[in-house]
Amino acid sequence: ILIVVDGYRKMYEAITDLTATRLKTLVTMCDRHKVYFVSSETPESLKWLQGQEAIMKYMIANATAILMGGTFYSHNVFTSDIEYSEGMKPLGEFEAYLLSKGHAEKFKAMHEF
């Protein structure tokens, strides 16, 4: 099962407490039940959500993330083993970071034909 939310903050502001509780249960069970939860959000909204919302706190701490645009450190809620100087370099065209368990790896997010 794949669940995709484009604009997590907007969704969070629209759902009821009961729906949020159900979503948290689902997200915390994803690994065990082959459920994949994909969400997109701006760095500014991620920072706000990290301080407000339990599901996003859990995902930031435990999930695999793809960071696109800006620098690694412009995605200010994530930590990793990346060298400071590398994390300050802007990503190039079609580049992104894959972040998993505190390890960040740069990759080509798209290839132009």
C-alpha positions, -999 to 999 in steps of 0.1 A, spaced: 0 0 0 13 34 -9 -1 66 7 10 99 -8 3 133 8 14 164 -12 15 192 14 14 175 48 8 207 68 -23 215 48 -36 180 54 -27 182 91 -46 214 96 -77 199 79 -80 165 97 -98 157 130 -80 144 161 -94 110 155 -80 109 119 -47 121 132 -46 93 158 -54 67 131 -28 81 108 -1 80 136 -10 43 142 -7 36 105 26 54 101 42 37 131 32 3 116 44 9 81 76 -10 83 60 -42 96 31 -43 71 46 -31 38 27 2 39 46 32 25 38 67 35 52 94 13 48 131 22 61 163 7 66 196 25 87 228 25 116 231 50 97 260 68 66 239 72 86 209 84 102 230 111 67 242 122 53 206 121 82 192 141 73 215 170 35 208 167 27 174 155 36 139 168 34 120 134 59 144 117 82 142 147 82 104 144 88 105 106 117 130 109 134 109 135 127 74 119 118 76 83 139 76 51 138 111 35 146 126 1 158 162 4 156 182 -28 167 218 -35 188 242 -15 215 227 7 213 198 31 213 223 60 184 243 45 163 213 54 168 223 90 150 194 108 172 166 97 206 154 111 231 132 95 268 122 93 273 146 64 305 168 65 296 204 73 312 218 42 293 193 20 260 201 37 265 238 29 270 232 -8 238 239 -29 225 209 -47 229 209 -84 203 204 -111 185 171 -106 204 163 -74 190 152 -40 200 136 -8 187 103 4 187 103 42 183 71 61 193 62 97 214 93 100 234 87 67 230 111 38 239 102 2 237 125 -28 222 111 -59 207 121 -93 170 125 -87 162 128 -124 180 123 -157 173 144 -187 172 126 -221 
